[in-house]
Amino acid sequence: MNATTATISVEPNAGWTPSKGVVGMTCLIIAESAIFVVFVVAYLFYVGKNLSGPTPRQILELPILNSICLLSSSATIMFAVRSLRNGATRKFSLWWLVTVLLGGYFLFGTGREWHRLLYEKGFTVQTNLFGTTFYSLVGLHASHVVVGLVALLVVMGFAVIGAVRKEHAERAHVLGLYWHFVDTVWVVVFTVVYIIGR
């Protein structure tokens, strides 16, 4: 080697790297997806194996309006995050509030469905295998909606006092990923319970 040999320096990759929040949320979503897979497989395995009624066809009604509200909330949270990235905090607050209201209506509808099943139909978790797997799977999803709504309400509280700014858009995006996961899981649950299971 001579003196004119250039030294090679390794430059760090200037390309895109995901945020820690996105990586963490992705790991959480993968773990939660595994739990849902177990519940969905159990539901599919036991559906139709009841020795006594009622069957899904006899008592389940399609929750169309609930589903539309929850799935629409994926669009509204996306609009909220986009607004915050553009610095439009008032638009963010409005879209975020709409997301909370849509998610809240979904939970209300789920509660109304369960009230009808429990008190009008006498259908409980102990009625048969269908009851056990139905309440377990739909209840698991509803619990995730509750967790998501609590997180959304906390952010809404910060937005109301003016503490949410453009630099918080990445955090809102991470929470949005969780909400999209909840919505995606509902598509699976709806398909398995209300379409295939009937």
DOFI-409235 format. One record per residue (C-alpha): residue number from 1; x, y, z. Coordinates in Angstrom, 3 decimals. Layout:
NODE   marfi       east      north         up
NODE     NUM          X          Y          Z
...
# end
This chain:
NODE   marfi       east      north         up
NODE       1      0.000      0.000      0.000
NODE       2      1.244      3.478     -0.710
NODE       3      0.425      6.865      0.680
NODE       4     -2.012      7.637     -2.096
NODE       5     -4.334      4.788     -1.154
NODE       6     -7.634      6.277     -0.197
NODE       7     -9.194      5.297      3.064
NODE       8    -12.594      3.743      2.777
NODE       9    -15.167      5.009      5.181
NODE      10    -18.449      3.292      5.662
NODE      11    -21.297      5.748      5.519
NODE      12    -24.423      4.855      7.414
NODE      13    -27.313      3.979      5.161
NODE      14    -29.240      7.161      4.529
NODE      15    -32.320      5.202      3.384
NODE      16    -35.628      4.785      5.141
NODE      17    -35.663      3.173      8.555
NODE      18    -38.863      2.474     10.470
NODE      19    -39.483      4.235     13.756
NODE      20    -39.239      2.330     17.011
NODE      21    -42.952      2.883     17.519
NODE      22    -43.833      1.266     14.185
NODE      23    -41.544     -1.690     14.879
NODE      24    -42.980     -2.123     18.373
NODE      25    -46.572     -1.896     17.159
NODE      26    -45.841     -4.345     14.340
NODE      27    -44.479     -6.853     16.866
NODE      28    -47.567     -6.384     19.045
NODE      29    -49.867     -6.877     16.062
NODE      30    -48.063    -10.093     15.077
NODE      31    -48.398    -11.453     18.624
NODE      32    -52.072    -10.470     18.854
NODE      33    -52.732    -11.982     15.432
NODE      34    -51.457    -15.329     16.703
NODE      35    -53.976    -15.184     19.567
NODE      36    -56.808    -14.414     17.159
NODE      37    -55.762    -17.278     14.885
NODE      38    -56.145    -19.706     17.810
NODE      39    -59.649    -18.400     18.596
NODE      40    -60.736    -18.418     14.938
NODE      41    -59.497    -21.980     14.438
NODE      42    -61.301    -23.082     17.615
NODE      43    -64.502    -21.439     16.410
NODE      44    -64.279    -23.087     12.991
NODE      45    -63.414    -26.451     14.540
NODE      46    -66.415    -26.481     16.889
NODE      47    -69.053    -24.801     14.723
NODE      48    -71.715    -27.300     13.692
NODE      49    -70.706    -29.834     16.342
NODE      50    -73.407    -28.882     18.833
NODE      51    -75.686    -31.650     19.992
NODE      52    -78.271    -29.067     21.052
NODE      53    -79.357    -25.671     19.723
NODE      54    -79.464    -22.931     19.079
NODE      55    -77.327    -22.748     15.978
NODE      56    -75.784    -19.581     14.527
NODE      57    -78.413    -19.502     11.763
NODE      58    -81.209    -19.515     14.342
NODE      59    -80.100    -16.570     16.460
NODE      60    -77.426    -14.452     14.773
NODE      61    -78.302    -11.365     12.764
NODE      62    -75.801     -9.717     10.446
NODE      63    -74.316     -6.630     12.168
NODE      64    -74.131     -4.630      8.939
NODE      65    -74.343     -1.110     10.413
NODE      66    -71.821     -1.958     13.148
NODE      67    -69.409     -3.283     10.542
NODE      68    -69.797     -0.238      8.296
NODE      69    -69.085      2.069     11.249
NODE      70    -65.988      0.192     12.370
NODE      71    -64.544     -0.182      8.884
NODE      72    -65.247      3.484      8.122
NODE      73    -63.231      4.422     11.197
NODE      74    -60.100      3.133      9.444
NODE      75    -60.593      5.841      6.828
NODE      76    -61.276      8.566      9.388
NODE      77    -58.185      7.774     11.448
NODE      78    -56.144      7.845      8.243
NODE      79    -57.572     11.290      7.430
NODE      80    -56.764     12.410     10.981
NODE      81    -53.123     11.349     10.764
NODE      82    -52.772     12.937      7.327
NODE      83    -54.227     16.200      8.672
NODE      84    -51.792     16.205     11.577
NODE      85    -48.845     15.573      9.258
NODE      86    -49.961     18.665      7.311
NODE      87    -50.162     20.681     10.515
NODE      88    -53.961     20.980     10.434
NODE      89    -54.601     20.229     14.113
NODE      90    -58.271     21.255     14.060
NODE      91    -59.000     18.898     11.162
NODE      92    -57.049     16.234     13.007
NODE      93    -59.221     16.692     16.103
NODE      94    -62.402     16.495     14.038
NODE      95    -61.406     13.305     12.208
NODE      96    -60.093     11.784     15.438
NODE      97    -63.406     12.517     17.160
NODE      98    -65.322     10.922     14.286
NODE      99    -63.111      7.830     14.676
NODE     100    -63.921      7.673     18.393
NODE     101    -67.650      8.032     17.698
NODE     102    -67.638      5.306     15.047
NODE     103    -65.706      2.947     17.323
NODE     104    -68.034      3.791     20.188
NODE     105    -71.072      3.033     18.069
NODE     106    -69.573     -0.330     17.131
NODE     107    -69.156     -1.207     20.813
NODE     108    -72.683     -0.020     21.549
NODE     109    -73.991     -2.253     18.749
NODE     110    -72.028     -5.221     20.061
NODE     111    -73.460     -4.623     23.532
NODE     112    -76.972     -4.412     22.092
NODE     113    -76.446     -7.679     20.207
NODE     114    -75.207     -9.417     23.344
NODE     115    -78.145     -8.055     25.354
NODE     116    -80.567     -9.484     22.777
NODE     117    -78.794    -12.853     22.782
NODE     118    -78.547    -13.076     26.569
NODE     119    -81.917    -11.728     27.666
NODE     120    -84.220    -12.361     24.727
NODE     121    -82.770    -15.613     23.430
NODE     122    -81.269    -16.985     26.664
NODE     123    -78.054    -17.682     24.767
NODE     124    -75.066    -17.673     27.122
NODE     125    -71.476    -18.835     27.096
NODE     126    -72.657    -22.068     28.782
NODE     127    -75.469    -22.847     26.334
NODE     128    -73.337    -24.995     24.018
NODE     129    -70.005    -25.068     22.170
NODE     130    -71.235    -22.403     19.790
NODE     131    -71.998    -20.097     22.738
NODE     132    -68.574    -20.664     24.245
NODE     133    -66.655    -20.006     21.048
NODE     134    -68.914    -17.154     19.901
NODE     135    -68.597    -15.108     23.078
NODE     136    -64.871    -15.901     23.327
NODE     137    -64.035    -14.783     19.797
NODE     138    -66.354    -11.775     19.547
NODE     139    -65.509    -10.796     23.132
NODE     140    -61.787    -10.958     22.402
NODE     141    -62.282     -8.586     19.501
NODE     142    -64.507     -6.266     21.545
NODE     143    -61.842     -6.082     24.267
NODE     144    -59.334     -4.925     21.664
NODE     145    -61.782     -2.268     20.492
NODE     146    -62.108     -1.083     24.110
NODE     147    -58.320     -0.813     24.460
NODE     148    -58.121      1.087     21.181
NODE     149    -60.920      3.453     22.174
NODE     150    -59.263      4.222     25.516
NODE     151    -56.053      5.119     23.685
NODE     152    -57.975      7.220     21.154
NODE     153    -59.771      9.057     23.969
NODE     154    -56.474      9.844     25.702
NODE     155    -55.167     11.405     22.489
NODE     156    -58.490     13.229     22.069
NODE     157    -58.043     14.669     25.541
NODE     158    -54.607     15.979     24.606
NODE     159    -56.033     17.390     21.375
NODE     160    -58.766     19.246     23.270
NODE     161    -56.208     21.026     25.469
NODE     162    -54.080     21.862     22.423
NODE     163    -51.181     19.560     23.283
NODE     164    -51.205     17.656     19.965
NODE     165    -48.985     19.177     17.290
NODE     166    -47.527     18.283     13.914
NODE     167    -44.467     16.627     15.473
NODE     168    -46.752     14.073     17.138
NODE     169    -47.978     12.716     13.792
NODE     170    -45.740      9.647     13.990
NODE     171    -47.219      8.672     17.360
NODE     172    -50.731      9.109     15.991
NODE     173    -49.728      6.939     13.037
NODE     174    -48.547      4.168     15.377
NODE     175    -51.869      4.198     17.202
NODE     176    -53.588      4.229     13.817
NODE     177    -51.799      0.976     12.953
NODE     178    -53.370     -0.668     15.990
NODE     179    -56.805      0.633     14.988
NODE     180    -56.359     -0.695     11.430
NODE     181    -55.448     -4.056     12.969
NODE     182    -58.654     -4.056     15.031
NODE     183    -60.661     -3.275     11.885
NODE     184    -58.908     -5.953      9.848
NODE     185    -59.530     -8.548     12.538
NODE     186    -63.226     -7.625     12.464
NODE     187    -63.355     -8.496      8.751
NODE     188    -62.048    -11.962      9.660
NODE     189    -64.385    -12.350     12.662
NODE     190    -67.391    -11.136     10.666
NODE     191    -66.603    -13.536      7.828
NODE     192    -66.020    -16.522     10.109
NODE     193    -68.883    -15.975     12.563
NODE     194    -71.617    -14.338     10.508
NODE     195    -70.961    -15.713      7.007
NODE     196    -69.122    -19.064      7.129
NODE     197    -70.479    -20.104     10.530
NODE     198    -74.098    -19.667      9.468
# end
